[in-house]
Amino acid sequence: MLLPSRLSAREAVAYTAQVYTPRVRVALLFVLVIFPALAQVVGSGPSDPSFCYKIEKIRPNLKLSKPTHVSGTISDQAMAPLANSRVELRTFISEREQVSVAVVPTDNAGHFDLGTVKTGKYRLLASPLRAFAQPDKLACADSATCDLKITLAVNPSDMPISSCPVR
């Protein structure tokens, strides 16, 4: 039997004393009073909408001077391939605005192929997770093809930036 709804705390204690056995009363006391007091308060992120822009400066990390076929391989610092992961290429307009132009998966070997990309400034997101730092600068020679070798560094998870979206 559950507690009737809309009881004050005093009425709830009196009701449980009448209806439940001592063992059940102790369990209810723990669940209703003690456990919530022990619970950890978890925030859902910073309250300042500009917080992420203040602590992380976003810049283009890939600049192409002519249309280029862009492909590459992504691995972690232990040289393990980032298999079956999402790679996104965004046109860089400003720190607060980038437009997605291509999203492709990596294969089991960490290889991806974005196809031919137009001239411009881009932000390539090599990992969809905050667990890895995005590359600061990716270099493509002034040729028709570019084969990137990207090694992702692990991001610490206890930093304020951890609550921000991948940008």
C-alpha positions as CSV (number, residue, x, y, z in Angstrom):
1,M,0.0,0.0,0.0
2,L,1.4,3.4,-0.9
3,L,0.9,6.7,1.0
4,P,-2.2,8.6,0.1
5,S,-1.3,11.7,-1.9
6,R,-1.4,15.2,-0.4
7,L,-0.3,14.4,3.1
8,S,1.8,16.7,5.2
9,A,5.1,15.3,6.6
10,R,3.4,14.9,10.1
11,E,0.4,13.2,8.6
12,A,2.6,10.9,6.5
13,V,4.6,9.8,9.6
14,A,1.4,9.1,11.5
15,Y,-0.1,7.2,8.6
16,T,3.0,5.0,8.2
17,A,3.0,4.2,11.9
18,Q,-0.6,2.9,11.6
19,V,-0.3,1.0,8.4
20,Y,3.3,-0.3,8.0
21,T,5.5,-2.6,10.0
22,P,8.5,-1.2,11.7
23,R,10.9,-2.6,9.1
24,V,8.9,-1.0,6.3
25,R,8.7,2.3,8.2
26,V,12.5,2.3,8.4
27,A,12.8,1.7,4.7
28,L,10.3,4.4,3.9
29,L,12.2,6.8,6.2
30,F,15.4,6.1,4.4
31,V,13.9,6.5,1.0
32,L,11.8,9.6,1.7
33,V,14.1,11.5,4.1
34,I,17.7,10.2,4.3
35,F,18.4,9.2,0.7
36,P,17.4,12.6,-0.8
37,A,19.7,14.3,1.7
38,L,22.6,12.2,0.5
39,A,21.9,12.7,-3.2
40,Q,24.4,14.6,-5.2
41,V,23.2,17.7,-6.9
42,V,24.2,17.7,-10.6
43,G,24.0,20.8,-12.7
44,S,22.9,20.7,-16.3
45,G,25.6,23.1,-17.5
46,P,26.5,26.7,-17.1
47,S,23.7,29.3,-16.7
48,D,25.5,31.9,-18.7
49,P,24.6,31.3,-22.4
50,S,28.0,32.9,-23.5
51,F,30.0,30.7,-21.1
52,C,31.3,28.3,-23.7
53,Y,32.3,31.1,-26.1
54,K,34.2,32.8,-23.3
55,I,36.4,29.8,-22.4
56,E,36.9,28.2,-25.8
57,K,37.9,30.2,-28.8
58,I,36.8,28.5,-32.0
59,R,38.8,29.1,-35.2
60,P,38.9,27.4,-38.6
61,N,41.2,24.5,-38.6
62,L,41.2,23.7,-42.3
63,K,41.8,26.3,-45.0
64,L,41.6,25.3,-48.7
65,S,42.9,27.6,-51.4
66,K,41.2,25.6,-54.2
67,P,38.8,22.7,-54.5
68,T,40.4,19.7,-52.9
69,H,39.5,16.1,-52.4
70,V,39.8,15.7,-48.6
71,S,40.2,12.3,-46.9
72,G,42.2,11.0,-44.0
73,T,42.6,8.7,-41.0
74,I,41.8,9.4,-37.4
75,S,43.5,7.7,-34.4
76,D,44.0,8.3,-30.7
77,Q,47.3,8.9,-29.0
78,A,47.9,5.1,-28.7
79,M,47.5,5.0,-32.5
80,A,44.3,3.0,-32.2
81,P,41.9,4.0,-35.1
82,L,38.8,5.9,-34.2
83,A,36.5,3.3,-35.8
84,N,32.9,3.9,-36.8
85,S,32.9,7.5,-35.6
86,R,31.3,10.7,-37.0
87,V,33.4,13.2,-38.8
88,E,31.8,16.6,-39.6
89,L,33.0,19.4,-41.9
90,R,31.6,22.9,-41.2
91,T,32.0,26.1,-43.2
92,F,33.5,28.6,-40.8
93,I,31.5,31.8,-40.8
94,S,32.3,33.1,-37.3
95,E,33.1,31.7,-33.8
96,R,29.4,31.4,-33.1
97,E,28.3,30.3,-36.6
98,Q,29.5,27.3,-38.6
99,V,27.3,25.5,-41.2
100,S,27.6,21.8,-41.6
101,V,28.5,20.8,-45.2
102,A,29.3,17.2,-44.8
103,V,29.0,14.4,-42.2
104,V,30.7,11.1,-42.9
105,P,31.6,8.0,-40.8
106,T,35.0,6.6,-40.3
107,D,35.5,2.9,-41.2
108,N,37.0,0.2,-39.0
109,A,40.5,1.5,-39.8
110,G,39.5,5.1,-38.9
111,H,39.5,6.3,-42.5
112,F,37.1,8.9,-43.8
113,D,36.4,10.5,-47.2
114,L,34.7,13.9,-47.5
115,G,34.9,14.0,-51.2
116,T,35.8,17.3,-53.1
117,V,35.5,20.3,-50.8
118,K,35.2,23.9,-52.2
119,T,37.7,26.6,-51.5
120,G,37.2,28.2,-48.1
121,K,37.7,28.2,-44.3
122,Y,36.4,25.2,-42.5
123,R,36.1,23.6,-39.0
124,L,36.7,19.8,-39.2
125,L,35.3,18.0,-36.2
126,A,37.3,14.8,-36.0
127,S,35.4,13.4,-33.0
128,P,31.7,13.9,-32.0
129,L,32.7,13.7,-28.3
130,R,34.3,16.1,-25.8
131,A,36.5,13.1,-24.8
132,F,38.9,14.2,-27.5
133,A,40.3,17.7,-28.3
134,Q,39.5,18.9,-31.8
135,P,42.5,19.5,-34.0
136,D,43.8,23.1,-33.9
137,K,45.2,23.2,-37.4
138,L,45.1,20.7,-40.3
139,A,47.4,21.2,-43.2
140,C,46.6,20.5,-46.8
141,A,49.2,21.1,-49.5
142,D,48.1,23.2,-52.4
143,S,47.1,20.2,-54.5
144,A,43.9,18.5,-55.7
145,T,44.0,15.9,-53.0
146,C,44.6,16.1,-49.2
147,D,45.1,13.0,-47.0
148,L,45.0,14.0,-43.4
149,K,46.6,12.0,-40.6
150,I,44.8,13.2,-37.4
151,T,45.8,12.0,-33.9
152,L,43.4,13.1,-31.3
153,A,44.5,14.0,-27.8
154,V,42.3,13.1,-24.8
155,N,40.5,16.0,-23.1
156,P,40.3,16.0,-19.3
157,S,36.7,15.5,-18.2
158,D,36.9,17.6,-15.1
159,M,37.4,20.9,-16.9
160,P,34.6,23.6,-17.1
161,I,34.6,23.2,-20.9
162,S,33.4,19.6,-20.5
163,S,29.8,20.8,-20.2
164,C,29.9,22.7,-23.5
165,P,28.9,21.2,-26.9
166,V,31.5,20.0,-29.4
167,R,32.2,23.0,-31.7
